[in-house]
Amino acid sequence: MLLQTKGLVKRYGDVLAVDHVNIDIWEGEILGLLGPNGAGKTTLINMILGLTKINGGDITIFGKDSIHHAGEVKKNIGIVPQELAIYEDLTAAENVAFFGRLYGLRGRELQDRVREALVFVGLDERSKQYPKKFSGGMKRRLNIACAVVHKPKLIIMDEPT
């Protein structure tokens, strides 16, 4: 199992944002969270990523408690945030390489992974271009390349479209 939540709860004062959510995600599965604005989707994602403190329940990722093994767990997750996380003053390849380095990639392996990620999202021919000239969809694809360059076991996308 890649990800499991049991009875996950998040409160902001009197507001119950996440109400005893149970999720099981196995390798190869795709899960989509659907709901209106304010339903708690991003809060749930942030709890899974360890960015928002949980008020109750448990999160297990790759068979490990996500709080006690946070560093080990996070290095195997790719994140595509709701807001773009790219640098307009770096080329597409430089953006992907920057995020690859954050995950410990270096040298030839980094170069190969950058190329693979850009091919995967269809931006390999634009690797030397700056994202400030990209369309919104191309920027989103670049953001995905940044999230997968280290070949994570789990990819979490918040509002990927």
Secondary structure by P-SEA (a helix, b strand, c coil): ccbbbcbbbbbccccccccbbbbbbcccbbbbbbbccccaaaaaaaaaaccccccbbbbbccccccccaaaaaaaabbbbcccccccccccaaaaaaaaaaaaccccaaaaaaaaaaaaaaccccccccccccccaaaaaaaaaaaaccccccbbbbcccc
